[in-house]
């Protein structure tokens, strides 16, 4: 395998091996789920506190215990597990089912948007970050990055369908 081929795979470019990108998406999504498990354990009372790295940047307990982290009284970690579980299922189905691929593209955009919103809300509301939520956001950035080809292709397909319907 040539150096340029390896570089393409590492960046999930249009020329990259589709299987490599699919695996990278599955790893990033599974990692996002893994970062949410301690948050859920804390939010449901199974874990007394969430450890944070040293320093004053993080306040995971304060943030995950807040009213903002319990929309409609439901811990947001539980909602996140469900959401990323759906993304994982769509990623597994996308190769064989065209509808799943379309939904995956949309779901990745929603996941990226929600992760960005949550990070901004933490900074603006608390002036600090939840370290575990930051891990989830980093995994989500990776998901959107490796899934950008799916997002772009489905967006173009949708645009073409819309243009063709008006002709």
C-alpha positions as CSV (number, residue, x, y, z in Angstrom):
1,X,0.0,0.0,0.0
2,X,1.4,3.4,-1.0
3,X,1.9,6.3,1.4
4,X,-0.8,8.4,-0.3
5,X,-3.2,5.5,0.0
6,X,-2.5,5.2,3.8
7,X,-2.9,9.0,4.2
8,X,-6.3,8.8,2.4
9,X,-7.5,6.1,4.7
10,X,-6.4,7.9,7.7
11,X,-8.5,10.9,6.7
12,X,-11.6,9.1,5.4
13,X,-11.3,11.1,2.1
14,X,-13.5,10.2,-0.9
15,X,-10.7,7.9,-2.1
16,X,-10.4,6.2,1.3
17,X,-11.4,2.6,1.9
18,X,-15.1,2.6,2.9
19,X,-14.6,-0.2,5.4
20,X,-11.9,1.8,7.2
21,X,-14.2,4.8,7.5
22,X,-17.1,2.5,8.7
23,X,-14.9,1.0,11.4
24,X,-13.7,4.4,12.5
25,X,-17.3,5.6,12.8
26,X,-18.2,2.5,14.9
27,X,-15.1,3.0,17.1
28,X,-15.9,6.7,17.6
29,X,-19.6,6.0,18.4
30,X,-18.8,3.2,20.8
31,X,-16.3,5.5,22.5
32,X,-18.9,8.2,22.9
33,X,-21.2,5.6,24.6
34,X,-18.3,4.5,26.8
35,X,-17.8,8.1,28.0
36,X,-21.5,8.4,28.9
37,X,-21.6,5.3,31.1
38,X,-20.0,6.9,34.2
39,X,-22.2,10.0,33.7
40,X,-25.3,7.8,33.8
41,X,-24.0,5.9,36.8
42,X,-23.5,9.1,38.6
43,X,-26.9,10.6,37.6
44,X,-28.8,7.6,38.7
45,X,-27.0,7.4,42.0
46,X,-24.8,4.3,41.4
47,X,-21.6,6.3,41.4
48,X,-21.1,8.9,44.2
49,X,-18.9,11.3,42.1
50,X,-17.3,11.6,38.8
51,X,-13.5,12.0,38.9
52,X,-12.1,15.0,37.0
53,X,-8.6,15.7,35.8
54,X,-6.7,18.1,38.2
55,X,-7.2,21.8,37.7
56,X,-10.0,24.2,37.8
57,X,-11.4,23.7,34.3
58,X,-13.7,20.8,35.1
59,X,-16.8,20.5,37.4
60,X,-18.4,17.3,36.2
61,X,-20.4,16.6,39.4
62,X,-21.9,20.1,39.5
63,X,-22.8,20.1,35.8
64,X,-24.3,16.6,35.7
65,X,-26.3,17.2,38.9
66,X,-27.7,20.4,37.6
67,X,-31.3,21.0,36.5
68,X,-30.0,21.7,33.0
69,X,-28.7,18.1,32.9
70,X,-32.1,16.7,33.7
71,X,-34.5,17.9,30.9
72,X,-38.1,16.8,31.8
73,X,-36.6,15.2,34.9
74,X,-34.7,12.7,32.8
75,X,-30.9,12.5,33.2
76,X,-29.3,13.7,30.0
77,X,-26.8,10.9,30.2
78,X,-29.6,8.4,29.7
79,X,-30.9,10.4,26.8
80,X,-27.4,10.4,25.3
81,X,-27.0,6.7,25.7
82,X,-30.3,6.2,23.8
83,X,-29.3,8.7,21.1
84,X,-25.8,7.3,20.5
85,X,-27.3,3.8,20.6
86,X,-29.5,4.8,17.6
87,X,-26.5,6.3,15.9
88,X,-24.6,3.0,16.4
89,X,-27.5,1.0,15.0
90,X,-27.7,3.2,12.0
91,X,-24.0,2.9,11.4
92,X,-24.2,-0.8,11.5
93,X,-27.2,-0.9,9.1
94,X,-26.0,1.9,6.7
95,X,-24.0,-0.4,4.4
96,X,-26.9,-2.6,3.6
97,X,-29.9,-0.3,3.9
98,X,-30.1,2.9,1.9
99,X,-32.7,4.5,4.3
100,X,-30.4,3.8,7.2
101,X,-27.6,5.6,5.4
102,X,-29.8,8.6,4.8
103,X,-30.9,8.6,8.5
104,X,-27.3,8.2,9.6
105,X,-26.3,11.3,7.7
106,X,-29.0,13.3,9.4
107,X,-28.3,11.7,12.8
108,X,-24.6,12.6,12.6
109,X,-25.5,16.3,11.9
110,X,-27.9,16.2,14.9
111,X,-25.3,14.5,17.2
112,X,-22.7,17.1,16.2
113,X,-25.1,20.0,16.8
114,X,-26.2,18.7,20.2
115,X,-22.7,18.1,21.3
116,X,-21.7,21.6,20.3
117,X,-24.8,23.1,22.0
118,X,-24.1,21.2,25.3
119,X,-20.4,22.3,25.3
120,X,-21.4,25.9,24.7
121,X,-24.1,25.7,27.4
122,X,-21.6,24.3,30.0
123,X,-19.2,27.1,29.3
124,X,-21.8,29.9,29.3
125,X,-23.8,28.6,32.3
126,X,-21.1,27.2,34.5
127,X,-17.9,28.7,33.2
128,X,-16.5,25.1,33.4
129,X,-16.8,21.8,31.6
130,X,-17.8,18.3,32.4
131,X,-14.7,16.2,31.6
132,X,-16.8,13.2,30.7
133,X,-19.1,15.3,28.5
134,X,-16.0,16.8,26.8
135,X,-14.9,13.2,26.0
136,X,-18.3,12.5,24.5
137,X,-18.0,15.8,22.4
138,X,-14.6,14.8,21.2
139,X,-15.9,11.4,20.1
140,X,-18.8,13.1,18.4
141,X,-16.4,15.4,16.4
142,X,-14.6,12.3,15.3
143,X,-17.9,10.7,14.3
144,X,-18.9,13.7,12.2
145,X,-15.4,13.9,10.7
146,X,-15.3,10.3,9.6
147,X,-19.0,10.4,8.5
148,X,-18.6,13.6,6.5
149,X,-18.6,11.6,3.2
150,X,-22.0,10.1,4.1
151,X,-23.3,13.5,5.1
152,X,-22.1,15.2,1.9
153,X,-23.4,12.4,-0.4
154,X,-26.8,12.2,1.2
155,X,-27.1,16.0,1.2
156,X,-26.3,16.1,-2.5
157,X,-28.7,13.2,-3.2
158,X,-31.4,15.1,-1.3
159,X,-30.7,18.3,-3.2
160,X,-30.8,16.5,-6.6
161,X,-34.2,14.9,-5.6
162,X,-35.6,18.3,-4.7
163,X,-34.4,19.9,-7.9
164,X,-35.7,17.0,-10.0
165,X,-39.1,17.3,-8.3
166,X,-39.5,20.9,-9.5
167,X,-38.6,20.1,-13.2
